[in-house]
């Protein structure tokens, strides 16, 4: 099954996400994409350093899902 089918978007939109061009997607939609692909999402906050504003840091580890077939 193709990613576009799982996410209910066309292939150009999948390519847009994969290339990191996320400005056309809401946070909620991106989170739905991850969970549709059987990915757990964890959001943590912590005190910032001595900067004027906080920063957003995303860490992704790709671990292929194993599908068991009977």
PQR file of N, CA, C, O and H, with PARSE charges and radii, in Angstrom:
ATOM      1  N   UNK A   1       0.849  -1.173   0.000 -0.4000 1.5000
ATOM      2  CA  UNK A   1       0.000   0.000   0.000 -0.0000 2.0000
ATOM      3  C   UNK A   1       0.898   1.241   0.000  0.5500 1.7000
ATOM      4  O   UNK A   1       1.893   1.285   0.724 -0.5500 1.4000
ATOM      5  N   UNK A   2       0.565   2.206  -0.775 -0.4000 1.5000
ATOM      6  CA  UNK A   2       1.354   3.420  -0.896 -0.0000 2.0000
ATOM      7  C   UNK A   2       1.032   4.397   0.228  0.5500 1.7000
ATOM      8  O   UNK A   2      -0.068   4.400   0.780 -0.5500 1.4000
ATOM      9  H   UNK A   2      -0.243   2.171  -1.363  0.4000 1.0000
ATOM     10  N   UNK A   3       2.026   5.227   0.553 -0.4000 1.5000
ATOM     11  CA  UNK A   3       1.861   6.202   1.637 -0.0000 2.0000
ATOM     12  C   UNK A   3       0.688   7.137   1.365  0.5500 1.7000
ATOM     13  O   UNK A   3      -0.061   7.465   2.285 -0.5500 1.4000
ATOM     14  H   UNK A   3       2.920   5.224   0.104  0.4000 1.0000
ATOM     15  N   UNK A   4       0.517   7.567   0.129 -0.4000 1.5000
ATOM     16  CA  UNK A   4      -0.584   8.463  -0.221 -0.0000 2.0000
ATOM     17  C   UNK A   4      -1.942   7.863   0.088  0.5500 1.7000
ATOM     18  O   UNK A   4      -2.856   8.559   0.530 -0.5500 1.4000
ATOM     19  H   UNK A   4       1.125   7.300  -0.618  0.4000 1.0000
ATOM     20  N   UNK A   5      -2.064   6.575  -0.146 -0.4000 1.5000
ATOM     21  CA  UNK A   5      -3.330   5.893   0.151 -0.0000 2.0000
ATOM     22  C   UNK A   5      -3.565   5.828   1.666  0.5500 1.7000
ATOM     23  O   UNK A   5      -4.681   6.051   2.136 -0.5500 1.4000
ATOM     24  H   UNK A   5      -1.322   6.009  -0.505  0.4000 1.0000
ATOM     25  N   UNK A   6      -2.510   5.523   2.420 -0.4000 1.5000
ATOM     26  CA  UNK A   6      -2.647   5.461   3.883 -0.0000 2.0000
ATOM     27  C   UNK A   6      -3.000   6.819   4.476  0.5500 1.7000
ATOM     28  O   UNK A   6      -3.774   6.909   5.429 -0.5500 1.4000
ATOM     29  H   UNK A   6      -1.604   5.342   2.038  0.4000 1.0000
ATOM     30  N   UNK A   7      -2.423   7.876   3.901 -0.4000 1.5000
ATOM     31  CA  UNK A   7      -2.620   9.212   4.446 -0.0000 2.0000
ATOM     32  C   UNK A   7      -3.792   9.943   3.813  0.5500 1.7000
ATOM     33  O   UNK A   7      -4.167  11.023   4.270 -0.5500 1.4000
ATOM     34  H   UNK A   7      -1.794   7.802   3.127  0.4000 1.0000
ATOM     35  N   UNK A   8      -4.367   9.375   2.780 -0.4000 1.5000
ATOM     36  CA  UNK A   8      -5.490   9.978   2.045 -0.0000 2.0000
ATOM     37  C   UNK A   8      -5.096  11.314   1.419  0.5500 1.7000
ATOM     38  O   UNK A   8      -5.865  12.275   1.452 -0.5500 1.4000
ATOM     39  H   UNK A   8      -4.062   8.498   2.409  0.4000 1.0000
ATOM     40  N   UNK A   9      -3.893  11.365   0.849 -0.4000 1.5000
ATOM     41  CA  UNK A   9      -3.424  12.535   0.102 -0.0000 2.0000
ATOM     42  C   UNK A   9      -2.769  12.048  -1.185  0.5500 1.7000
ATOM     43  O   UNK A   9      -2.404  10.878  -1.301 -0.5500 1.4000
ATOM     44  H   UNK A   9      -3.268  10.584   0.822  0.4000 1.0000
ATOM     45  N   UNK A  10      -2.625  12.951  -2.150 -0.4000 1.5000
ATOM     46  CA  UNK A  10      -1.991  12.552  -3.403 -0.0000 2.0000
ATOM     47  C   UNK A  10      -0.470  12.490  -3.234  0.5500 1.7000
ATOM     48  O   UNK A  10       0.085  13.013  -2.268 -0.5500 1.4000
ATOM     49  H   UNK A  10      -2.922  13.901  -2.056  0.4000 1.0000
ATOM     50  N   UNK A  11       0.182  11.844  -4.189 -0.4000 1.5000
ATOM     51  CA  UNK A  11       1.619  11.606  -4.098 -0.0000 2.0000
ATOM     52  C   UNK A  11       2.448  12.897  -4.027  0.5500 1.7000
ATOM     53  O   UNK A  11       3.440  12.921  -3.299 -0.5500 1.4000
ATOM     54  H   UNK A  11      -0.269  11.420  -4.974  0.4000 1.0000
ATOM     55  N   UNK A  12       2.089  13.975  -4.748 -0.4000 1.5000
ATOM     56  CA  UNK A  12       2.862  15.211  -4.597 -0.0000 2.0000
ATOM     57  C   UNK A  12       2.854  15.757  -3.162  0.5500 1.7000
ATOM     58  O   UNK A  12       3.847  16.332  -2.715 -0.5500 1.4000
ATOM     59  H   UNK A  12       1.283  13.956  -5.340  0.4000 1.0000
ATOM     60  N   UNK A  13       1.748  15.582  -2.447 -0.4000 1.5000
ATOM     61  CA  UNK A  13       1.683  16.036  -1.048 -0.0000 2.0000
ATOM     62  C   UNK A  13       2.585  15.172  -0.162  0.5500 1.7000
ATOM     63  O   UNK A  13       3.213  15.678   0.768 -0.5500 1.4000
ATOM     64  H   UNK A  13       0.942  15.115  -2.811  0.4000 1.0000
ATOM     65  N   UNK A  14       2.648  13.875  -0.450 -0.4000 1.5000
ATOM     66  CA  UNK A  14       3.559  12.989   0.290 -0.0000 2.0000
ATOM     67  C   UNK A  14       4.996  13.439   0.062  0.5500 1.7000
ATOM     68  O   UNK A  14       5.778  13.523   1.010 -0.5500 1.4000
ATOM     69  H   UNK A  14       2.137  13.463  -1.205  0.4000 1.0000
ATOM     70  N   UNK A  15       5.348  13.726  -1.181 -0.4000 1.5000
ATOM     71  CA  UNK A  15       6.702  14.186  -1.506 -0.0000 2.0000
ATOM     72  C   UNK A  15       7.015  15.494  -0.786  0.5500 1.7000
ATOM     73  O   UNK A  15       8.143  15.712  -0.343 -0.5500 1.4000
ATOM     74  H   UNK A  15       4.714  13.658  -1.951  0.4000 1.0000
ATOM     75  N   UNK A  16       6.021  16.354  -0.672 -0.4000 1.5000
ATOM     76  CA  UNK A  16       6.202  17.632   0.022 -0.0000 2.0000
ATOM     77  C   UNK A  16       6.563  17.397   1.488  0.5500 1.7000
ATOM     78  O   UNK A  16       7.471  18.037   2.017 -0.5500 1.4000
ATOM     79  H   UNK A  16       5.104  16.177  -1.032  0.4000 1.0000
ATOM     80  N   UNK A  17       5.853  16.484   2.137 -0.4000 1.5000
ATOM     81  CA  UNK A  17       6.135  16.174   3.545 -0.0000 2.0000
ATOM     82  C   UNK A  17       7.518  15.545   3.679  0.5500 1.7000
ATOM     83  O   UNK A  17       8.291  15.923   4.559 -0.5500 1.4000
ATOM     84  H   UNK A  17       5.115  15.964   1.707  0.4000 1.0000
ATOM     85  N   UNK A  18       7.830  14.590   2.811 -0.4000 1.5000
ATOM     86  CA  UNK A  18       9.108  13.895   2.901 -0.0000 2.0000
ATOM     87  C   UNK A  18      10.296  14.817   2.667  0.5500 1.7000
ATOM     88  O   UNK A  18      11.388  14.563   3.175 -0.5500 1.4000
ATOM     89  H   UNK A  18       7.202  14.283   2.096  0.4000 1.0000
ATOM     90  N   UNK A  19      10.093  15.878   1.908 -0.4000 1.5000
ATOM     91  CA  UNK A  19      11.191  16.815   1.655 -0.0000 2.0000
ATOM     92  C   UNK A  19      11.260  17.920   2.712  0.5500 1.7000
ATOM     93  O   UNK A  19      12.102  18.814   2.625 -0.5500 1.4000
ATOM     94  H   UNK A  19       9.205  16.085   1.496  0.4000 1.0000
ATOM     95  N   UNK A  20      10.366  17.857   3.716 -0.4000 1.5000
ATOM     96  CA  UNK A  20      10.422  18.813   4.810 -0.0000 2.0000
ATOM     97  C   UNK A  20       9.700  20.120   4.557  0.5500 1.7000
ATOM     98  O   UNK A  20       9.819  21.050   5.355 -0.5500 1.4000
ATOM     99  H   UNK A  20       9.682  17.131   3.786  0.4000 1.0000
ATOM    100  N   UNK A  21       8.955  20.215   3.468 -0.4000 1.5000
ATOM    101  CA  UNK A  21       8.177  21.434   3.187 -0.0000 2.0000
ATOM    102  C   UNK A  21       6.810  21.285   3.857  0.5500 1.7000
ATOM    103  O   UNK A  21       5.854  20.819   3.237 -0.5500 1.4000
ATOM    104  H   UNK A  21       8.858  19.459   2.820  0.4000 1.0000
ATOM    105  N   UNK A  22       6.729  21.679   5.111 -0.4000 1.5000
ATOM    106  CA  UNK A  22       5.553  21.423   5.938 -0.0000 2.0000
ATOM    107  C   UNK A  22       4.640  22.614   6.101  0.5500 1.7000
ATOM    108  O   UNK A  22       3.625  22.515   6.791 -0.5500 1.4000
ATOM    109  H   UNK A  22       7.506  22.058   5.614  0.4000 1.0000
ATOM    110  N   UNK A  23       4.966  23.743   5.485 -0.4000 1.5000
ATOM    111  CA  UNK A  23       4.200  24.965   5.712 -0.0000 2.0000
ATOM    112  C   UNK A  23       2.750  24.878   5.261  0.5500 1.7000
ATOM    113  O   UNK A  23       1.937  25.687   5.709 -0.5500 1.4000
ATOM    114  H   UNK A  23       5.790  23.823   4.924  0.4000 1.0000
ATOM    115  N   UNK A  24       2.392  23.954   4.412 -0.4000 1.5000
ATOM    116  CA  UNK A  24       1.014  23.820   3.961 -0.0000 2.0000
ATOM    117  C   UNK A  24       0.184  22.848   4.786  0.5500 1.7000
ATOM    118  O   UNK A  24      -0.955  22.550   4.428 -0.5500 1.4000
ATOM    119  H   UNK A  24       3.053  23.297   4.047  0.4000 1.0000
ATOM    120  N   UNK A  25       0.743  22.349   5.888 -0.4000 1.5000
ATOM    121  CA  UNK A  25       0.059  21.349   6.704 -0.0000 2.0000
ATOM    122  C   UNK A  25      -0.104  21.860   8.129  0.5500 1.7000
ATOM    123  O   UNK A  25       0.808  22.466   8.690 -0.5500 1.4000
ATOM    124  H   UNK A  25       1.669  22.591   6.178  0.4000 1.0000
ATOM    125  N   UNK A  26      -1.261  21.612   8.700 -0.4000 1.5000
ATOM    126  CA  UNK A  26      -1.452  21.968  10.104 -0.0000 2.0000
ATOM    127  C   UNK A  26      -0.729  20.941  10.973  0.5500 1.7000
ATOM    128  O   UNK A  26      -0.447  19.823  10.539 -0.5500 1.4000
ATOM    129  H   UNK A  26      -2.002  21.119   8.244  0.4000 1.0000
ATOM    130  N   UNK A  27      -0.439  21.342  12.195 -0.4000 1.5000
ATOM    131  CA  UNK A  27       0.198  20.424  13.142 -0.0000 2.0000
ATOM    132  C   UNK A  27      -0.680  19.208  13.370  0.5500 1.7000
ATOM    133  O   UNK A  27      -0.191  18.080  13.432 -0.5500 1.4000
ATOM    134  H   UNK A  27      -0.668  22.250  12.547  0.4000 1.0000
ATOM    135  N   UNK A  28      -1.971  19.440  13.493 -0.4000 1.5000
ATOM    136  CA  UNK A  28      -2.903  18.329  13.715 -0.0000 2.0000
ATOM    137  C   UNK A  28      -2.855  17.328  12.560  0.5500 1.7000
ATOM    138  O   UNK A  28      -2.866  16.117  12.782 -0.5500 1.4000
ATOM    139  H   UNK A  28      -2.369  20.356  13.443  0.4000 1.0000
ATOM    140  N   UNK A  29      -2.804  17.832  11.344 -0.4000 1.5000
ATOM    141  CA  UNK A  29      -2.776  16.941  10.180 -0.0000 2.0000
ATOM    142  C   UNK A  29      -1.473  16.137  10.137  0.5500 1.7000
ATOM    143  O   UNK A  29      -1.488  14.943   9.839 -0.5500 1.4000
ATOM    144  H   UNK A  29      -2.795  18.816  11.164  0.4000 1.0000
ATOM    145  N   UNK A  30      -0.357  16.789  10.433 -0.4000 1.5000
ATOM    146  CA  UNK A  30       0.917  16.070  10.461 -0.0000 2.0000
ATOM    147  C   UNK A  30       0.907  14.975  11.522  0.5500 1.7000
ATOM    148  O   UNK A  30       1.417  13.879  11.288 -0.5500 1.4000
ATOM    149  H   UNK A  30      -0.345  17.759  10.675  0.4000 1.0000
ATOM    150  N   UNK A  31       0.334  15.262  12.682 -0.4000 1.5000
ATOM    151  CA  UNK A  31       0.244  14.246  13.731 -0.0000 2.0000
ATOM    152  C   UNK A  31      -0.635  13.080  13.298  0.5500 1.7000
ATOM    153  O   UNK A  31      -0.334  11.927  13.606 -0.5500 1.4000
ATOM    154  H   UNK A  31      -0.080  16.152  12.873  0.4000 1.0000
ATOM    155  N   UNK A  32      -1.717  13.373  12.588 -0.4000 1.5000
ATOM    156  CA  UNK A  32      -2.569  12.293  12.061 -0.0000 2.0000
ATOM    157  C   UNK A  32      -1.801  11.447  11.056  0.5500 1.7000
ATOM    158  O   UNK A  32      -1.947  10.225  11.030 -0.5500 1.4000
ATOM    159  H   UNK A  32      -1.962  14.310  12.337  0.4000 1.0000
ATOM    160  N   UNK A  33      -0.975  12.098  10.219 -0.4000 1.5000
ATOM    161  CA  UNK A  33      -0.147  11.345   9.265 -0.0000 2.0000
ATOM    162  C   UNK A  33       0.730  10.339  10.013  0.5500 1.7000
ATOM    163  O   UNK A  33       0.777   9.164   9.649 -0.5500 1.4000
ATOM    164  H   UNK A  33      -0.856  13.091  10.240  0.4000 1.0000
ATOM    165  N   UNK A  34       1.422  10.799  11.056 -0.4000 1.5000
ATOM    166  CA  UNK A  34       2.307   9.906  11.797 -0.0000 2.0000
ATOM    167  C   UNK A  34       1.553   8.740  12.408  0.5500 1.7000
ATOM    168  O   UNK A  34       1.987   7.593  12.301 -0.5500 1.4000
ATOM    169  H   UNK A  34       1.383  11.753  11.351  0.4000 1.0000
ATOM    170  N   UNK A  35       0.426   9.024  13.048 -0.4000 1.5000
ATOM    171  CA  UNK A  35      -0.315   7.940  13.690 -0.0000 2.0000
ATOM    172  C   UNK A  35      -0.941   7.007  12.665  0.5500 1.7000
ATOM    173  O   UNK A  35      -1.109   5.819  12.942 -0.5500 1.4000
ATOM    174  H   UNK A  35       0.073   9.956  13.135  0.4000 1.0000
ATOM    175  N   UNK A  36      -1.288   7.515  11.490 -0.4000 1.5000
ATOM    176  CA  UNK A  36      -1.810   6.647  10.425 -0.0000 2.0000
ATOM    177  C   UNK A  36      -0.750   5.672   9.938  0.5500 1.7000
ATOM    178  O   UNK A  36      -1.061   4.577   9.469 -0.5500 1.4000
ATOM    179  H   UNK A  36      -1.152   8.480  11.265  0.4000 1.0000
ATOM    180  N   UNK A  37       0.499   6.085  10.055 -0.4000 1.5000
ATOM    181  CA  UNK A  37       1.621   5.236   9.650 -0.0000 2.0000
ATOM    182  C   UNK A  37       2.139   4.405  10.828  0.5500 1.7000
ATOM    183  O   UNK A  37       3.269   3.918  10.805 -0.5500 1.4000
ATOM    184  H   UNK A  37       0.751   6.974  10.436  0.4000 1.0000
ATOM    185  N   UNK A  38       1.302   4.251  11.854 -0.4000 1.5000
ATOM    186  CA  UNK A  38       1.592   3.468  13.053 -0.0000 2.0000
ATOM    187  C   UNK A  38       2.879   3.962  13.711  0.5500 1.7000
ATOM    188  O   UNK A  38       3.747   3.168  14.072 -0.5500 1.4000
ATOM    189  H   UNK A  38       0.383   4.646  11.873  0.4000 1.0000
ATOM    190  N   UNK A  39       2.990   5.269  13.860 -0.4000 1.5000
ATOM    191  CA  UNK A  39       4.113   5.886  14.544 -0.0000 2.0000
ATOM    192  C   UNK A  39       3.595   6.502  15.833  0.5500 1.7000
ATOM    193  O   UNK A  39       2.527   7.114  15.838 -0.5500 1.4000
ATOM    194  H   UNK A  39       2.284   5.914  13.566  0.4000 1.0000
ATOM    195  N   UNK A  40       4.321   6.354  16.908 -0.4000 1.5000
ATOM    196  CA  UNK A  40       3.983   7.021  18.151 -0.0000 2.0000
ATOM    197  C   UNK A  40       4.559   8.429  18.107  0.5500 1.7000
ATOM    198  O   UNK A  40       5.657   8.639  17.592 -0.5500 1.4000
ATOM    199  H   UNK A  40       5.189   5.857  16.905  0.4000 1.0000
ATOM    200  N   UNK A  41       3.829   9.380  18.640 -0.4000 1.5000
ATOM    201  CA  UNK A  41       4.268  10.777  18.672 -0.0000 2.0000
ATOM    202  C   UNK A  41       4.381  11.191  20.124  0.5500 1.7000
ATOM    203  O   UNK A  41       3.461  10.978  20.914 -0.5500 1.4000
ATOM    204  H   UNK A  41       2.937   9.209  19.058  0.4000 1.0000
ATOM    205  N   UNK A  42       5.505  11.779  20.471 -0.4000 1.5000
ATOM    206  CA  UNK A  42       5.729  12.249  21.833 -0.0000 2.0000
ATOM    207  C   UNK A  42       6.145  13.714  21.776  0.5500 1.7000
ATOM    208  O   UNK A  42       7.061  14.081  21.041 -0.5500 1.4000
ATOM    209  H   UNK A  42       6.252  11.952  19.830  0.4000 1.0000
ATOM    210  N   UNK A  43       5.471  14.537  22.552 -0.4000 1.5000
ATOM    211  CA  UNK A  43       5.796  15.957  22.606 -0.0000 2.0000
ATOM    212  C   UNK A  43       6.227  16.266  24.035  0.5500 1.7000
ATOM    213  O   UNK A  43       5.486  16.000  24.981 -0.5500 1.4000
ATOM    214  H   UNK A  43       4.726  14.239  23.149  0.4000 1.0000
ATOM    215  N   UNK A  44       7.415  16.824  24.191 -0.4000 1.5000
ATOM    216  CA  UNK A  44       7.932  17.176  25.513 -0.0000 2.0000
ATOM    217  C   UNK A  44       8.302  18.651  25.534  0.5500 1.7000
ATOM    218  O   UNK A  44       8.746  19.206  24.529 -0.5500 1.4000
ATOM    219  H   UNK A  44       8.016  17.040  23.422  0.4000 1.0000
ATOM    220  N   UNK A  45       8.117  19.269  26.670 -0.4000 1.5000
ATOM    221  CA  UNK A  45       8.573  20.644  26.819 -0.0000 2.0000
ATOM    222  C   UNK A  45       9.554  20.675  27.967  0.5500 1.7000
ATOM    223  O   UNK A  45       9.466  19.888  28.910 -0.5500 1.4000
ATOM    224  H   UNK A  45       7.756  18.818  27.487  0.4000 1.0000
ATOM    225  N   UNK A  46      10.488  21.597  27.868 -0.4000 1.5000
ATOM    226  CA  UNK A  46      11.458  21.773  28.935 -0.0000 2.0000
ATOM    227  C   UNK A  46      11.881  23.232  28.949  0.5500 1.7000
ATOM    228  O   UNK A  46      11.705  23.937  27.956 -0.5500 1.4000
ATOM    229  H   UNK A  46      10.560  22.236  27.102  0.4000 1.0000
ATOM    230  N   UNK A  47      12.433  23.689  30.054 -0.4000 1.5000
ATOM    231  CA  UNK A  47      12.860  25.080  30.122 -0.0000 2.0000
ATOM    232  C   UNK A  47      13.899  25.389  29.049  0.5500 1.7000
ATOM    233  O   UNK A  47      14.769  24.568  28.759 -0.5500 1.4000
ATOM    234  H   UNK A  47      12.576  23.116  30.862  0.4000 1.0000
ATOM    235  N   UNK A  48      13.799  26.579  28.466 -0.4000 1.5000
ATOM    236  CA  UNK A  48      14.764  26.994  27.461 -0.0000 2.0000
ATOM    237  C   UNK A  48      16.083  27.394  28.096  0.5500 1.7000
ATOM    238  O   UNK A  48      16.184  27.545  29.314 -0.5500 1.4000
ATOM    239  H   UNK A  48      13.092  27.246  28.702  0.4000 1.0000
ATOM    240  N   UNK A  49      17.075  27.561  27.268 -0.4000 1.5000
ATOM    241  CA  UNK A  49      18.387  28.006  27.749 -0.0000 2.0000
ATOM    242  C   UNK A  49      18.342  29.521  27.956  0.5500 1.7000
ATOM    243  O   UNK A  49      17.304  30.043  28.361 -0.5500 1.4000
ATOM    244  H   UNK A  49      16.994  27.439  26.279  0.4000 1.0000
ATOM    245  N   UNK A  50      19.384  30.208  27.702 -0.4000 1.5000
ATOM    246  CA  UNK A  50      19.438  31.647  27.928 -0.0000 2.0000
ATOM    247  C   UNK A  50      19.087  32.422  26.668  0.5500 1.7000
ATOM    248  O   UNK A  50      19.545  33.552  26.497 -0.5500 1.4000
ATOM    249  H   UNK A  50      20.228  29.783  27.373  0.4000 1.0000
ATOM    250  N   UNK A  51      18.296  31.847  25.792 -0.4000 1.5000
ATOM    251  CA  UNK A  51      17.875  32.532  24.576 -0.0000 2.0000
ATOM    252  C   UNK A  51      16.620  33.344  24.863  0.5500 1.7000
ATOM    253  O   UNK A  51      15.976  33.161  25.896 -0.5500 1.4000
ATOM    254  H   UNK A  51      17.924  30.929  25.930  0.4000 1.0000
ATOM    255  N   UNK A  52      16.282  34.226  23.959 -0.4000 1.5000
ATOM    256  CA  UNK A  52      15.075  35.051  24.125 -0.0000 2.0000
ATOM    257  C   UNK A  52      13.794  34.252  23.896  0.5500 1.7000
ATOM    258  O   UNK A  52      12.763  34.537  24.507 -0.5500 1.4000
ATOM    259  H   UNK A  52      16.805  34.374  23.120  0.4000 1.0000
ATOM    260  N   UNK A  53      13.858  33.265  23.028 -0.4000 1.5000
ATOM    261  CA  UNK A  53      12.652  32.463  22.780 -0.0000 2.0000
ATOM    262  C   UNK A  53      13.040  30.993  22.696  0.5500 1.7000
ATOM    263  O   UNK A  53      14.204  30.643  22.501 -0.5500 1.4000
ATOM    264  H   UNK A  53      14.694  33.034  22.532  0.4000 1.0000
ATOM    265  N   UNK A  54      12.036  30.153  22.848 -0.4000 1.5000
ATOM    266  CA  UNK A  54      12.274  28.717  22.795 -0.0000 2.0000
ATOM    267  C   UNK A  54      12.534  28.252  21.373  0.5500 1.7000
ATOM    268  O   UNK A  54      12.451  29.037  20.428 -0.5500 1.4000
ATOM    269  H   UNK A  54      11.090  30.438  23.006  0.4000 1.0000
ATOM    270  N   UNK A  55      12.841  27.004  21.229 -0.4000 1.5000
ATOM    271  CA  UNK A  55      13.063  26.439  19.897 -0.0000 2.0000
ATOM    272  C   UNK A  55      12.322  25.117  19.784  0.5500 1.7000
ATOM    273  O   UNK A  55      11.976  24.482  20.781 -0.5500 1.4000
ATOM    274  H   UNK A  55      12.908  26.366  21.997  0.4000 1.0000
ATOM    275  N   UNK A  56      12.096  24.735  18.573 -0.4000 1.5000
ATOM    276  CA  UNK A  56      11.429  23.473  18.267 -0.0000 2.0000
ATOM    277  C   UNK A  56      12.462  22.526  17.718  0.5500 1.7000
ATOM    278  O   UNK A  56      13.208  22.875  16.803 -0.5500 1.4000
ATOM    279  H   UNK A  56      12.377  25.251  17.764  0.4000 1.0000
ATOM    280  N   UNK A  57      12.514  21.335  18.263 -0.4000 1.5000
ATOM    281  CA  UNK A  57      13.490  20.339  17.830 -0.0000 2.0000
ATOM    282  C   UNK A  57      12.740  19.044  17.545  0.5500 1.7000
ATOM    283  O   UNK A  57      12.047  18.522  18.418 -0.5500 1.4000
ATOM    284  H   UNK A  57      11.909  21.051  19.006  0.4000 1.0000
ATOM    285  N   UNK A  58      12.872  18.532  16.347 -0.4000 1.5000
ATOM    286  CA  UNK A  58      12.196  17.291  15.962 -0.0000 2.0000
ATOM    287  C   UNK A  58      13.246  16.233  15.723  0.5500 1.7000
ATOM    288  O   UNK A  58      14.193  16.448  14.967 -0.5500 1.4000
ATOM    289  H   UNK A  58      13.435  18.956  15.638  0.4000 1.0000
ATOM    290  N   UNK A  59      13.083  15.100  16.360 -0.4000 1.5000
ATOM    291  CA  UNK A  59      13.977  13.969  16.169 -0.0000 2.0000
ATOM    292  C   UNK A  59      13.144  12.820  15.644  0.5500 1.7000
ATOM    293  O   UNK A  59      12.140  12.442  16.247 -0.5500 1.4000
ATOM    294  H   UNK A  59      12.314  14.925  16.974  0.4000 1.0000
ATOM    295  N   UNK A  60      13.554  12.276  14.541 -0.4000 1.5000
ATOM    296  CA  UNK A  60      12.812  11.149  13.959 -0.0000 2.0000
ATOM    297  C   UNK A  60      13.750   9.974  13.782  0.5500 1.7000
ATOM    298  O   UNK A  60      14.855  10.110  13.257 -0.5500 1.4000
ATOM    299  H   UNK A  60      14.370  12.583  14.051  0.4000 1.0000
ATOM    300  N   UNK A  61      13.301   8.849  14.218 -0.4000 1.5000
ATOM    301  CA  UNK A  61      14.036   7.609  13.989 -0.0000 2.0000
ATOM    302  C   UNK A  61      13.119   6.703  13.200  0.5500 1.7000
ATOM    303  O   UNK A  61      11.993   6.428  13.614 -0.5500 1.4000
ATOM    304  H   UNK A  61      12.403   8.739  14.645  0.4000 1.0000
ATOM    305  N   UNK A  62      13.597   6.248  12.081 -0.4000 1.5000
ATOM    306  CA  UNK A  62      12.791   5.358  11.247 -0.0000 2.0000
ATOM    307  C   UNK A  62      13.068   3.926  11.651  0.5500 1.7000
ATOM    308  O   UNK A  62      14.198   3.446  11.566 -0.5500 1.4000
ATOM    309  H   UNK A  62      14.512   6.471  11.745  0.4000 1.0000
ATOM    310  N   UNK A  63      12.042   3.267  12.082 -0.4000 1.5000
ATOM    311  CA  UNK A  63      12.121   1.849  12.389 -0.0000 2.0000
ATOM    312  C   UNK A  63      11.005   1.168  11.618  0.5500 1.7000
ATOM    313  O   UNK A  63       9.831   1.396  11.909 -0.5500 1.4000
ATOM    314  H   UNK A  63      11.123   3.658  12.151  0.4000 1.0000
ATOM    315  N   UNK A  64      11.342   0.340  10.646 -0.4000 1.5000
ATOM    316  CA  UNK A  64      10.288  -0.300   9.862 -0.0000 2.0000
ATOM    317  C   UNK A  64       9.363  -1.129  10.748  0.5500 1.7000
ATOM    318  O   UNK A  64       9.801  -1.807  11.678 -0.5500 1.4000
ATOM    319  H   UNK A  64      12.296   0.154  10.410  0.4000 1.0000
ATOM    320  N   UNK A  65       8.115  -1.057  10.444 -0.4000 1.5000
ATOM    321  CA  UNK A  65       7.101  -1.836  11.146 -0.0000 2.0000
ATOM    322  C   UNK A  65       7.139  -3.264  10.620  0.5500 1.7000
ATOM    323  O   UNK A  65       7.280  -3.485   9.417 -0.5500 1.4000
ATOM    324  H   UNK A  65       7.759  -0.506   9.690  0.4000 1.0000
ATOM    325  N   UNK A  66       7.018  -4.197  11.492 -0.4000 1.5000
ATOM    326  CA  UNK A  66       6.960  -5.595  11.040 -0.0000 2.0000
ATOM    327  C   UNK A  66       5.498  -6.012  10.999  0.5500 1.7000
ATOM    328  O   UNK A  66       4.768  -5.902  11.984 -0.5500 1.4000
ATOM    329  H   UNK A  66       6.904  -4.017  12.469  0.4000 1.0000
ATOM    330  N   UNK A  67       5.109  -6.479   9.864 -0.4000 1.5000
ATOM    331  CA  UNK A  67       3.730  -6.922   9.683 -0.0000 2.0000
ATOM    332  C   UNK A  67       3.706  -8.437   9.752  0.5500 1.7000
ATOM    333  O   UNK A  67       4.416  -9.118   9.011 -0.5500 1.4000
ATOM    334  H   UNK A  67       5.703  -6.569   9.065  0.4000 1.0000
ATOM    335  N   UNK A  68       2.889  -8.951  10.642 -0.4000 1.5000
ATOM    336  CA  UNK A  68       2.773 -10.408  10.774 -0.0000 2.0000
ATOM    337  C   UNK A  68       1.607 -10.882   9.924  0.5500 1.7000
ATOM    338  O   UNK A  68       0.489 -10.379  10.035 -0.5500 1.4000
ATOM    339  H   UNK A  68       2.313  -8.398  11.243  0.4000 1.0000
ATOM    340  N   UNK A  69       1.880 -11.827   9.102 -0.4000 1.5000
ATOM    341  CA  UNK A  69       0.829 -12.393   8.254 -0.0000 2.0000
ATOM    342  C   UNK A  69       0.558 -13.822   8.700  0.5500 1.7000
ATOM    343  O   UNK A  69       1.478 -14.599   8.955 -0.5500 1.4000
ATOM    344  H   UNK A  69       2.789 -12.236   9.012  0.4000 1.0000
ATOM    345  N   UNK A  70      -0.721 -14.147   8.787 -0.4000 1.5000
ATOM    346  CA  UNK A  70      -1.093 -15.515   9.196 -0.0000 2.0000
ATOM    347  C   UNK A  70      -1.167 -16.422   8.005  0.5500 1.7000
ATOM    348  O   UNK A  70      -1.465 -17.608   8.149 -0.5500 1.4000
ATOM    349  H   UNK A  70      -1.468 -13.516   8.579  0.4000 1.0000
TER
END
